């Protein structure tokens, strides 16, 4: 057994006195099923599925149909057990606790055969007093109940009225009554994910022993005093005082780089005690603030807090402190009914650009530091500044938020309630209150978190009657809704965190929802709050179908992941779009048909006689469709930030659904399972650029808007070029006069009737030509080159098959792909199979004969491996 022993030392005179001992029980445990017929070793942190796989008792759970084949795992009741020796003398300690950072989910805990407590909430931290039962040699058991069966029993016991939905849609192949258990809601299935209701100890478990007193929680919030124009720091520490007498001492708080050191005298009475301290930062000291990615630095300051207490007890905490303010601005807008909905960071309005985060795996023990780093680095590499941590997953691990702090990624943090109504019996509320209180304490110190949101889509579900509730019963459900999200969660947020705003739901009408009694008649209004918008039938190239809302926090289109990703979890018989596997993997009703419908509006569908080629071409085409659809919609939101049209506009956020995948399947994600970039993610790198020209048509007039996320005005020019599909030389080019692009605005830079554009450019037709454009200053490119199609590409004339070749060379750790094409090529896709890494650009319109693209590998690779795996596709290859 590997020992994980943490010794917290305190100076006492000339010697050393132990303040507390912490002994981790992570490592090898024994696991057995309900009837004892199956016993195996398993790792903690971990889960039963992972243990079975590691022992070779099951295949990869994601392989083919194993989400159905292994349903038995979640329906059994498993027990985790361990025997261990305490590596210190127990009798010398006044208090000994068993601390469980995360238990998934419903369990009874026995310590030395004595029941010491129960768990029912995956999101809570549990601590049990074992002082009177702990010995030198000990046994521990966690007897789990199947979360699926527990949820069913809880639902059945709720006899007063139904709490919908009972079950997910059949296409999701999931389990029922997930709203009755405080567990990762998507673990019972979702429209992009499988059903794997795991059991296990998913975070650290340890023994803590201490004398006199122990620091249980430590958290802080920087607060800016506008009237005094100075920063303050509110520090809250929670102690368990086991001394029979009051404990006196002092606290020394030091932030060296801010020339701050302050000392406070404290007295701790026996019992659970909270110490609140208020640190003033001198206004004569310049405090560098934390900024989102693309808007400034993420400056942080090292802080130490030393508690010097009676008995020679010293407790020291270290933390990084970031200073930033956040405001949610809801105020009247001239020329439009309703209210604005946007965020100011450090007093500066910020357009939130990004996506929605879901758990990157069904099995949390597989979510490594390396995977988090890769996914979050891909966020900033695509010029995003925001992620919404969606309410059907988990409150992410500490490292996720630390990385967001360091990378400048703002986090819209949902509480973990999604797409359901919830019970409000006292036991359920008590569990939720403990969960929310704990998560606020754990997370409030992170500057990246800019807002708390009570739930995902539950206001909309209730008020738009997703669950077909009788109108006469609605008041009961509204009362439950207000009880849970307003009288409990909101109350706890307002008491525990004054440093960021709270809204009850997403989508919501914000202040208008409050005015209407916490539920709005139309929670998805374009005039208030945020909206979620999905439309898979209307033509996504027609920007008029999109809502000109204040803030778009969800929108998107599906695509399939690359063949190299699917290949790992499928067999040859699965490799067709209509195979049993392809239908099984699609958890969104009619999703495969909707993708082909949307693609067929503007592209010819693959017609190869080779089934595998057709499958690969269809995968490629779904990614082209998704990227182009989300590009069109996002650019509409970006250019709507500064204008009111027909009383609508001032859009200040675009978070597409979704960033990442939980398994290898069709979904709305731009990052495949494991992190490979889809075409959409490369497009996002361009459409979320700090400076962007956006082209569109209205009433046969072609417009180009300039969109700036910069903090300063810039003088620049716009270049507009037109190519025919048959020529690599532009048939015409126009450069505007110099103009000043205002900081933080979206303005019209160019307009021209399409007929005039076509006439001016050598008698082009809509079907024979394509427009590209970019912003520059002094011949230096300031923006990505954007483009506008004048017709559907299935109607394009003289679009000939492009012969594209690549010469690969290496420069240090980076590989250079020198491309050459024989013709204009739309949606050029470079692929290196399963070799992990990303290109500098991909899915691009190639209008020049040559182009250089870089490849950044995420793991060591060689030129020969790349050459063997490399494949290039363009739209002309499937026509």
N, C-alpha and C positions, 0 to 999 in steps of 0.2 A: 504493500500500500504506500503510495506516495503521499508524504505529509505536506500540507500547505499551511504553514504556521506564520502568523504575522504577530510580531511583538511590538507593542506600543510602549516606549520607554519614557520615563520622566526622571528628571534630575531631583535628587533628594540629598541635600548636603553634598558630601563628596562622593556618594555612591549612586547607584542606579536602582530605581524602584519601578516595577512593572505596573503600568496604569491599567492595561487591559490586554487580554490575549484573545486572538482570533484564530480559530483552527478550521480550515476549510475541509468539507467532506466531499468535494468534487473528486472525480476519478471513477474507479470501478465500483459498481453496485451489482446486486443480483436482481433479476427481474423474473417474475413468474406470472402466468395467466391465472384466470379465476379458479379453475378446477385443479391447478397444480400439474397439469400434464405437460407443460412447457416451461422450462427454466433455462435462463441464459444470462451471461454477463452483459452489462450495459453501462455506457458512460453517462456521467452527470457533469455538466449539463448535457441533456439529450432527451430523446423520446423513444417510445417502444418501437416505432417503425424503423428508426435508425439503428437500434440495437439488433433487431431481426435481420436487417440488411447486412450489418457488419459481421454477423455470425453466419452469413450465407443461408439463412433460413427463408428469405424472400429475395426476389429480384429487386432491381431498381424500381421504386414505387411509381415512377413516371413512365416506365416502359409500357407502351401499347395500352392495354385495357386494365392495367393493374390497380387503377383507382377503384374499379369495381371488384376485381379479384381479391383485393386485400381489405375489403370493407369489414371483414370479420375482426380485424385488429382493433378497430375503434369500437366495436360492439362488445368486446370482452372487458372484464374488470381486472386490471393488472396491479401487481404489487411490486414496489421498489423496496429493497432491504439492504442493510449493510451492518456489519459488525466492525467496531473500531476501538482503539485504545486512545485515551486522552493523553497527549504527550506533556502534560504538566499536572501538578498536584491540585486536585479539585478542592480539597478542604481549605485551601488558602484564599478562596474567592467567595465574596459575599453573594454574588449573583451570577448565574450561568443561564444564558439564553440559547435557544435554537432559532436561528434566523434563516428564513427561506426567501430569497429575492424574487423567485418566480416559480409557481407551481401550476401545472397545466393538467387538470383544473380542479376537479372535485375529488377530495381525498380526506381520509381519516389518518391521523399521524399517531403512531405508537412509539414511545421511547422506553426501552427496557420493559416492553410488554404493557406499559401504562399509556392509556389514551391521553394525549396532552392537548389535542386540538383538531380542528377541521379546516379545510380550505374549500372555497367555492368561487374564487375569482382569480383568473390568470394574470390580471393586471395589478394585483395588490402585492405588497410585501408583508410577510407574516413573521412575527416574533413570538415565541412561546417560552415561558419561564420553566426551565428544567432543573432548577437548583436542587430540588428535593428528590429528584429521580436519577440524576446523573451519577455515574460511577467511573472508576478507572477504565473498565472495559464495558462497552455499551452496545446495544443494538437499537436500530431505528428502522421503522417500517412506514411507508406511505402506501396505504391501501386505496387505490384509485377506483372510482366508479366511471363507467363509460359516460362521457359527456353527452352522447346521443341519447342514451336511455335515461339519464338524469333529466335532460331537457324535456323529454317526453313526459316523465312523471310530474315535473313541475307544471307543465302545461295542463295536464289532466287534473291536477289539484286546484288549478285556478278555475273554479266552477262558476263564479259569478257572471262572467262574460268572456267571450273569445278575445284573444289578443293576437291579431293577425300580423304577418302571414303565417299560416300553419306550416307550409312546406314551400321550398323553392320550385320554380317551374321544372317540369319533368326533364327538359332538355339539359338542365344543369346536373342531373344525376346525383343530387345531394341529399342531405339529411334534413329532418324537420325540427321546428321549434327552437332554432338557435337563439331567438330573442329571450329565451328563458334561462340562459346560462351566460355568465360573464366570461366569455371566451372569445378569441379571435373569430369574428362573425363569418369571415370568408372561409374558415376552415371547414364549414359544413357545405361548401361549394359557392360559386358565383358564376356570373356569365362569362368570365375569363379564366376561371380556375377550378381545380378539382376539389373533391370532398376527401379531406384527410383530417378528421377530428382527432388530433394527436393526444396522447397521454404521456406525462413525464415530468421531470424536474428540469425546467428549461433555463433556469439561471442558477447562480451560486447558492449553495447551502452551507452553513457554517455554525460552529459553536463559538459564542462570545462569553468571556468570563471577565468580571471586573469588580473592583472595590470602590468604595466611596461614591463615585458617580461615573456615568458614561454618556458620551455625546452620541445621541441616536441620529439626529438630523442636523444638517448645516446647510443653510441656503441664504441667498442675498439678492437684492434688487437695486441697481443704480436708479436714482430718481433725480430728475432735473427740476430745480426750482426756478421757474420762469421769472418770478418777481425779483428774486435775489440774483438771478443769472449765475447760479452755481450748482455744482453737482453734489449730491449726497448719496450715501450708501446705507441701505437698510439691511442689517444682518440679523438673521433669526437662527438661534441654536436651541435644540430640544435636548434636554438632559433627563436621564433616569438617575435620581439621587437615592442611593441605597444606604447612605450613612444615616444613623438615627438622629444626628444633630445637623444643624445648618452647615453648609460648606461655604466658606468665604474665599475670596481670591480676587484676582484682577485679570483683565483681558487686554492684551496688547495687539493692536491691529496695525500692520505696516504695509504700505504700498510704496516701495522705495522710489520708483520712477516718477511718482507724483509727490515726492517729498512729504509723504503723509505717514505719521505715526501717532496714534492716539491710544491712551490707556484709560480703562474704566474699572471701577470697583464693582463687584457683584456679590450677591449672597444667594445661595441656592438652598431652598427649603427641601426637606425630604419629600420624595415622590417624583412624579413627572413634572418637569419645570421647563418653561420657555424663557429664554433670554433674548431680548430685542435690543439691538444697539444701533445707533445712528451716527454715521461717520460723515463729517463734513470735509469736502475737498476745497481747499483754498481757491478762491476765484482768481488769485494771482498766479496760479499754476495752469498752464495750458493743458487741457485734457483733449487728447485726440480721440474722436468718436469712431465707432464701428459703422462701416458702410456696407450695403449690399454689393455683390459682385458687379463690376462695371461702373460703380459710382464712387469708389474710393477704397481706402485701405481697411483691413479688419484688425485694427490696433487693439491689443489687449494688454493688461497690466497684471503682473504677478503680485498676489496678495498673500500674506501669512497672518493667521489669527492664532495667538497663543493664549491659552487659558492656564494661568498659574494659580492652582487651588490648594486648599489646606491639605496637609499630609504629604507635601512634596509632589502632588499630582500635577503633571503638566500634560496638556492635550493640545496638539498643534494641528491646524488644518491649513492647507495651501490650496489656492484656487486662482484661476485667471479671471479677471474682471474686465468686462467690456462695457463701454458707455455709449448708449444710443437712446433716442426717444422714438416713439412710434405713436402716431395719431391716425384714427380712422375718421375721415372727414365726410360728414353727411350734412350738406347744406344746400339751400336753393340754388338753382342754375337758371340764369337768364334765358328766356325763350323756351323753357322746358318745364313741364310739371314734375313733381317728385323731388328727389334729393340726389346729390352726388354720392359716390361710394368709392373713395380712393384713400391711399395711405401716404402719409408724410413720414419720412425717416429723417430725423435731425432737422425737421422743419422744411424738408425738400420733397415735393411731390414725386413719387416714384411709380412708374408704370410697371406692374408686376408681370413678368414674363417667365413662363415655365410650364410645369406639368403637375400631375398628380402621382403620388408615391403609393405603391401597394407593397405588401411584404414580398421580398425577392425570392422567397422559397416557402413551401408548406412546412418545412422542417427547420426550425430556427437554429439548430446546431450546425446547419450547413451555411448559415449566413456569416461568413468570415469577415475579419477586418479588411482583407484584401478585396473582397467583393464589394463591401460598402465603399471603400476608397475608389474602386473602379467606377461604380455607378455614379457616385457623387462628383467625381472628377469629370465624368461625361456630361453632367448637368452644366457645369461652368464652361466646359469646352464648347458646348452648344449655345453659349451666350445667355443662358437662363439665369435668373436671379431668385426664383421662388419655386418651392415645392409645397404642395398641399398634402399633408399626411392624412390620408383618407380614413374615415371613421369606421370602416369595416375590417381593418387590419389590427395592428398592435400599436401601442405607444413604443416607438423604436428604442433600441438600446442606446446607452449613454454615448457610445462612440459615434453614432449617427449624428447626434446633435452637436457633438464636439467638432466633427468634420464640417458640418454646416456653418458653425461659428467661424472656423478657420477659412473656409472657402467663400464666405459671404453669401450663403444661400438662405434667403428668408423662408421661414416655415409657417404655413397656415396649419395650425394643429387642431384637428378634429378630436373630440372625445369619441370613444369607441362604441358608437351606436350608428346603425346604418340600415336604411331601407326596411324599416319595421316599426311597429308600435311595441311598447315595452310594458311589462307589469309594474305596478307601484305598490306592491305589498311591502310591509315594513322590513322584512328580511332582505328583500331585493334592494330597497333604498339604502339600508345600512351598508350593504356590500358596495354599492355604487359610491356612497359617501366616503367610505374608506379608500376606495380606488382613486377617486378624484382628488382627495386631500393628499394622498401619497404622490400622485403624478404631478400635482402643482408644486409640491416641495422639491421633487426631483428635477423638474424641468425649468422652473421659473428663472433661474440664473442665466439661461442661454439667451443671448441677444438675438440669435437667429429666429426664435419664435416671436412672431409679431402679432398673432391673434389666436384666441381660443374660440372654437366653434363647437356648439353643443352636440351636433349630430350631422349625419349625411342624409339629406333628402326626406327626413321624417316629417317636417312641416308640410312639404309638398305632398307626401304620401297621404297624410291625414286630410288636408284641405282639398286636394284634387281627387280624393276618394279612390285611391289605387286598390283598396281592399273591399270595395263595395259594401261599406258600412251603411246601415239604415240611417237615414237623416235624423230620426228621433234618438238614435244612440250616440250621435256625434258629440254632444256635450260631455258624456262620460269619458270619451277618449281625449277630448280637448283638456278636460280636467287632469287626466293622467299625464298628458304631455306637459302641461304647465307645472305640475307637481315635480316631475323628473328634471326637466331642463331649466326651469326658472327658480322654483322654490328650493331645489337642492343643488344642482350643478352650478347654476349662476351664483347662488348665494355663497357657495364655497370659493368660487373664483374671485368674487368681489372682496371677500374677506382675506383670501390668501395671496392675491397678486394684483396690485394696483398699477403695474407697469405696462400693461397691454390691454387692448379692448377684448370684449367678449360678445359674440352673437350666438343666438340660440340654435341656428341651423344653417345649412347650405344646400340649396339656395334659400335665401330669405330676403325680406324687404327691409331688413335693418331697423332703423328707427320707426318706419311705418308699421312693421310687424309688431313692435312694442306698443305703438299707439292703438293698434287693432286688438289688443289683448293677448299678445304673444303668438297669435296665429293669424296669418293674412289670408284674405279671400283669394289672392293670386300671388303666391310666394315667388313666382317666376317672372315678375313684372320687369319690363325694360326701364322703368322709371325709378326704381329703388334697388338697393342691394346688389346681389349677384344672381346670375342665372346659370342653369345647366341646359344645354341645347343639343339635341340629337335629331337628325333627319337623314335617313339612309336612302330615301326614295327620290326626293327632289334633286335636281342637278346641282352638284356641289361647286361647279364652275360659275354658277349664277349667284353672285354675292348678295343678291336681294332676298335670298331665303334666310339669311342669318339675322339674328336679333341685334339691333343697334342699342345694346344694353350698357349699363354703367360698368359692369364687370362680368366677364365670362369665366367662371371657375371650373366648368366642365364642358367639353365638346370633343368630338372626334369621330374617327372612322376606323374600321377594322382592316387588318391585313394578316397574311400568313407569315410566319417566321421563315428564315432561309432554309433551304434544303439541308445544309450542313448541320443545322440545329435540330431539325426533325429527324434526320437520319439516325441519330443516336438513340432514339426512343421508338423506332418503328422498324418494320421489316419490308422486304421488297413488295409484298402484296398490298401494302398500305399506300404505295406511292402513286395515288391518283386522287383527283379532287373529289370524286364521288365514292371513294372507298369507305368501308365500314369504319376504319380508323379516322379518316378525315371527318366523317359525320359525327363520330363519337367525341372527337377532340373539340368540336365546335359547340360551345355552351350557350351561345346567343341564338335565340330562335330565328331561323331563316338567315342566319349570318352569312353562310357561304353564298346563298342566292343573292343577298343584298350586295355583297362585294362584286359579284359578276355583273349585276345590274348597273351598279355605279360605274364600274370600269367600262361596260359596254356602251355607255352614253358617249364616250369620247375616244375609245380605242377599239381596234379589232381584237376579238378574243382569239387565243391560240388555237391553231387548226392542225398541228403536226400529227402525222400518222404514228409517231412514236409516243406511247403513253407516258413514259418517263419524261421525255422532252416537254410534252404538253403540261405535265404537272409542274415542272420547274419553271416553265414560261408563265403559267398561271400564278404561281407564287410571286414571281417577279412583277407581274402586272398588278396584283393586289397591292404590292408595296408602292408601285408607281401611283396608283389611284389614291391610296391613303395619303401619300406625301403631298400630292397635288391638291387634294381636297382640304387637308389641314392647313396647307400653305395659303390657299385662297381665303379660308375662313379667318385664319390668324391675321393675315394682312388687312382684312376688312376691319378687325378690331383695332389693329395698330393705327390705321389711318383715321379712325373715328375718335381719337382721343381729344382733339381740339375743336370739334365742330358739333353743332346741333343742326340736324336735318329732320324736318317734319317732327320737330319737338323731341327728337331722340338723339343720343350721342354722349359725348364725354366719357367714352369707354376708357377705363384705366387699369384693366387687367385681362390677361389672356393665359389661362392655364389649361392646356389641352389634356384630354384623357387618353392615354395614361403614359407614364414614363416607362415603367419596367414590367416585366413578366414574372409570374410565379411558377410557370412551367412552360413546356414547349407546345404551344398551341396558337390558333388564331386569336388575336386580341387587338385592342386599340393601342398597344404599346409602341414606343419608338425604339426601345432597347429590348432585344430578345433575352430570353432566359440565359443567364451567364454574362450578359452585358454587350453582346455584339450589336453594333449600330444597324438599325434598319434605314431604309432610304429616308424616312421621315426625320430621323434624328439629324442626318446631314442637312436636310432642308431647314430644320430648326436652327442649326448653326448659322444659316444665312438669314432667315426671316426674323430671328431675334438679335441680329447684329445691332450695334449701337447706333448705326446710321444706315438707313435703308430707303431706296426708292421703290415705290409700290405702284404698279400699273393696273388699270382696270378700265372697263368701258361702261358708259351710261348713255343710252339713246344714240348709239353709233358715234359717240365722241370718245376718244382715247385720252385718259388722264394719267398723269404721274404725280403722286404725292411724295414728298420727302418726310420721313419719320426720323426724329432725332431723340435719342436718350442721353445726349451729351449735356454737360453742365454749362457749356460755353457756346456762344454763337460762332459759326464758321462761315467764311466766304468760300464759295465753291462753284462748280459748273455741273450741269447734267448733260451727259452724252447719250443720244438716242440713235441706235443703229437698226437697220433692217437687212435681214438676209433672206434670200430664197432658199428653199430646201435643197436645191441642187448646187448651190455655190458656197464656197468657204470664204469668199470675199463679200463684204457688205455691199448691197446695191445702193445704199445711201446712208449718210450719217449726218447728224445735226448736233451741234454743241451750243448750249444756251449761253446767254450773257452771264457774267458773274452775278451771283445773288448771295444774300446772307441767310443761312439756315439757322433759325432761332433755336436755342436750347430747349429741349423738352417739349417740342411741338410737332404737329403733323399738319403740313400745309400743301396746297396744290402748287406744283412747280411748272406744270406743262399740260396743255390740252390742244388737241387737234382732231378734227373730224377724221374718222377712219378712211373715208373716201378720198380726202385730200392727202392723207399719209400714203395711201396706195398709189395714187396718181403721181405724187412727187417722187416715189421710189421706183421708177421704171415700169409703171403699169403693173405693179404687183396685184395679186388677188389675195383674198383672205386665205385661200387654200394653199397658196404657193409661197407665202412669206411668214416670217416670224420676227418679232421685235425684241431687242435686248437694250438694256440701259443701265447706267451706273453714275455715281457721283464721284467727282475728283477735284483736286486742288493742285495746281502747279504740276500737272501730269502725274500726280500720285493718287492712286486709287484709295478712296475713303470708304467705299461701301462695296458689298458684294455686287456682282453683275446679276441683275434680275431680268426676267423675260416675260413676255405676254404672247400667248397663242391667239391668233386671229380667227382660228376655226378649230373644231375638233380634229384631233390628229388622225382619226380614222377617215377623215375627208381630205387630209393633206395631199397635195399634188406634187409629184416628182420627189417624194420622200424615198430616196433610194437606199439600198442596203449599204451601210457603212462598214468598210474594212478597217478595223482598229487594231493597231499593233502596239506593243509596249516593250521598251528596253528597261530592265531593272538594274539599278546600281545601288551601292551602299555608301553612306556617309556617316561614319560613327555608328550610332544605334538606330539611325533612321534610314529607310530605303526610299529611293527615288524612282518613280515610274514616269518615264518619258513616253508620252502617248503620241501617236500619229493616226489621223483618220483620213479616209478617202472622201468623206462627205459629211455634211451637217448631220449630227447624231443627237437625238433627244434621249434624255434619261440614261446616260452612259453609266453602267454599273460595274464597278471593279470588285471582284470577290476573290478572297484567298482561302475559301473553305473554312476550316476549323482553326486556322492560325489566329490566335487572339491579338487584336490590335484594331486600329482605326486609320482611315485615310484622311488627308487634309480636306478633301472634298469628294463627293460621290453623288451619283444620280443626276449629274449635271447635263446641261445642254452644251454640246461641243460644237462651237461655230468657227473655231480656228483649226488650222491644219495640225498644229502641235499644241500640246498642253502638258505641263509637268505637275504631277500629283505626288505627295509624300505619304509614306506609310509609317505609322508609329506603332511598333510592336509592343504588346503588354508583357510578353515573355521573350526570352532569348530565342531567336530564330535565325535562319541562314538564307542567303540569296537563293540557293538551290531549292530549299523547301518552298519558298515563295513562288519560284518559277514553276515548280511542279503543281502547285495548288492554284495558280492564278487563272482566272477566267474573266473575260469581259463580255458584257451584254449591252445592247442598246435596243431601243424600241424597234429599230429597223430589222432586228434579228428575228422578231416573231411575226413580222408582216409578210 
